[in-house]
């Protein structure tokens, strides 16, 4: 097993496709695709690429820490009780455990993610 992993932003592998659950959907009809690319530390750390079409969903991190790097598109994230923050291609951010808010995909977004559960 190599300790170096290259993340492929435009994988030719078939993605996992999904939709937000009814408890998370606020508006629109977003769909998600994910290309998991690495799992480490006994299934604690996950890395890959994720894509979402426009819509508004509830974001609840629970105990998960997530680093995101936006490859393309635009999202607006609003923490409960806070102001919206817009991220676009080239931007990076972290959602820490306990984060609760909304995730609005303005333009279809593709991101590299690293989650720690």
LUMSELUM-119838 format. One record per residue (C-alpha): residue in three letters; x, y, z. Coordinates in steps of 0.02 Angstrom, whole numbers, always signed. Example, Ala and Ser with C-alpha at 12.3 -4.5 7.8 and 13.67 -1.06 7.14 Angstrom:
// residues 2
> vexdren,east,north,up
> ALA,+615,-225,+390
> SER,+684,-53,+357
END
This chain:
// residues 117
> vexdren,east,north,up
> UNK,+0,+0,+0
> UNK,+70,+168,-52
> UNK,+65,+312,+71
> UNK,+48,+434,-75
> UNK,-122,+453,-160
> UNK,-160,+562,-311
> UNK,-340,+625,-316
> UNK,-411,+618,-492
> UNK,-533,+765,-513
> UNK,-612,+697,-674
> UNK,-618,+510,-646
> UNK,-678,+398,-786
> UNK,-749,+277,-658
> UNK,-938,+269,-637
> UNK,-992,+380,-492
> UNK,-1108,+337,-349
> UNK,-1267,+435,-380
> UNK,-1389,+495,-247
> UNK,-1517,+627,-198
> UNK,-1540,+717,-32
> UNK,-1658,+635,+90
> UNK,-1825,+722,+119
> UNK,-1765,+782,+290
> UNK,-1621,+875,+205
> UNK,-1704,+943,+47
> UNK,-1762,+1124,+61
> UNK,-1790,+1172,-122
> UNK,-1747,+1122,-300
> UNK,-1708,+948,-362
> UNK,-1520,+926,-332
> UNK,-1431,+765,-373
> UNK,-1262,+708,-311
> UNK,-1120,+608,-385
> UNK,-969,+547,-288
> UNK,-807,+465,-337
> UNK,-730,+396,-175
> UNK,-544,+378,-202
> UNK,-464,+332,-37
> UNK,-506,+267,+136
> UNK,-380,+266,+278
> UNK,-360,+241,+465
> UNK,-485,+100,+483
> UNK,-623,+188,+383
> UNK,-604,+352,+479
> UNK,-533,+462,+338
> UNK,-618,+469,+167
> UNK,-555,+564,+14
> UNK,-633,+588,-156
> UNK,-727,+700,-275
> UNK,-910,+752,-257
> UNK,-1027,+844,-374
> UNK,-1198,+924,-346
> UNK,-1324,+1006,-460
> UNK,-1417,+1165,-406
> UNK,-1532,+1160,-256
> UNK,-1541,+1201,-71
> UNK,-1510,+1071,+63
> UNK,-1485,+1061,+250
> UNK,-1305,+1027,+300
> UNK,-1276,+938,+466
> UNK,-1098,+881,+501
> UNK,-1128,+791,+665
> UNK,-958,+724,+721
> UNK,-881,+739,+547
> UNK,-740,+859,+502
> UNK,-737,+901,+315
> UNK,-608,+993,+210
> UNK,-671,+1049,+38
> UNK,-581,+1120,-114
> UNK,-697,+1185,-250
> UNK,-643,+1131,-424
> UNK,-787,+1210,-519
> UNK,-955,+1293,-487
> UNK,-1023,+1405,-350
> UNK,-1098,+1365,-179
> UNK,-1168,+1473,-41
> UNK,-1155,+1403,+135
> UNK,-1251,+1483,+277
> UNK,-1219,+1427,+456
> UNK,-1376,+1429,+565
> UNK,-1386,+1604,+638
> UNK,-1245,+1666,+525
> UNK,-1216,+1755,+362
> UNK,-1200,+1665,+194
> UNK,-1026,+1633,+127
> UNK,-997,+1604,-59
> UNK,-863,+1485,-124
> UNK,-811,+1461,-305
> UNK,-678,+1369,-405
> UNK,-509,+1382,-319
> UNK,-580,+1412,-144
> UNK,-555,+1295,+3
> UNK,-644,+1284,+170
> UNK,-675,+1174,+321
> UNK,-839,+1125,+402
> UNK,-804,+1072,+580
> UNK,-897,+944,+685
> UNK,-1061,+1017,+746
> UNK,-1087,+1128,+592
> UNK,-1271,+1152,+550
> UNK,-1335,+1262,+410
> UNK,-1384,+1263,+228
> UNK,-1288,+1220,+70
> UNK,-1352,+1306,-87
> UNK,-1276,+1248,-250
> UNK,-1290,+1401,-363
> UNK,-1199,+1323,-512
> UNK,-1160,+1137,-525
> UNK,-1015,+1113,-407
> UNK,-874,+987,-404
> UNK,-759,+975,-253
> UNK,-620,+873,-180
> UNK,-664,+820,-5
> UNK,-574,+746,+144
> UNK,-684,+690,+288
> UNK,-631,+630,+459
> UNK,-765,+536,+557
END
